[in-house]
Amino acid sequence: MATVKVKLFANLREIAGESMIMLSGNNIEEVLFSLTDQYPALKEIVFERSGDELNLRGYINVFLNGDNIIHMENLATEVNDGDEVGVFPPVSGG
């Protein structure tokens, strides 16, 4: 199991009260489940239920070392020790 740095942005950071935390997992899905286990209030923001499955919400962007996981293996993307995962909710401004 790898230990990765997870950076949270915008309202995710506010809800967790942390901008960066260290979490473990073998892939992005396990890391995000670890995140929502530690901060249950984030679960409904990050995941949506589809039948019996939890899926990443369409508006949540997850980056592994600067690359969007949708261009990789999505939630099955493997992580390694020292990787950096960024979790971005939708952000607007002007």
N, C-alpha and C positions, 0 to 999 in steps of 0.2 A: 504494500500500500504506500502510495506516495504522499508526501506532505507538500502542499502548495500554498502560495500566498493568494488570498482572495480579496480583491478590492471591490468595495461597494460604492455606488454613486447615487446622488440625489436622494430621493425619499427612502431608498433601501438603506443608505448610510444613516439617515435620521432615525429610522425605526430600530435598527440594530444598535445604534449608539456607538458604532465603530466604523472607521473607513477602511480598515484592513485587518483581516484575521487569518490565522493559519489553520487550515483544515486538511483532512486526509481523505483519500479515495483512490480508486484505480482508474476512474474515468470521470468525465464532467458530471454525469448523472449522480454518481456517488458523492462527489464533492458538494453538489447542490442539495442533495438530501441531507448531508451532514450540516450544511448551512441552515436549512429550514428546521432541522431537529434542534439546533442550538438556538435559533431565533424563530419560534413557531409563527410569529406575526408575519413573517416574510412568505410563508407557504402559499397563501392565497394570492399574493402579488406575483410570485415567480411561476407557480404551477396552476394549471387548470385541469379539472377532472373531465375525462372522456370515458364514460362507462366506469370500468374498474381501474383504469389507468390514469396516472398523473402525467401530463405533458407540459413542456415548457410553454408558457404563454407566448403568443405570436409577437407581442410587442417587447418582450425581453430580449436583449442582445447579450450574448456571452462570448467573450474573447479569450483565447488561450495564447499567451505570449504575443498579443497584438493581432491575432488572426481570428476572424469570426468563425465559430464552430460550425455554422451552416455550410461553410466551404470545406469542412473536414468530415468527420463522421458524426456530427451533431452531438447528442448526449452520450454516445458511445465513444467519443474521442478520448483516447487514453491520456493520462497525465503522468508526469515524472517529477521526482523530487526537485524542488526549486522553481517549478513552473509558476507563472502568474496568470490568474484567472480574473478577468474583469466582468462584473455583472452590471449592466446598464438598463434602467427602466426608460420608458419614453420621457423625453425632456423637451420642453418647449420654452421659448423665450422670444425676446424681441428687442 
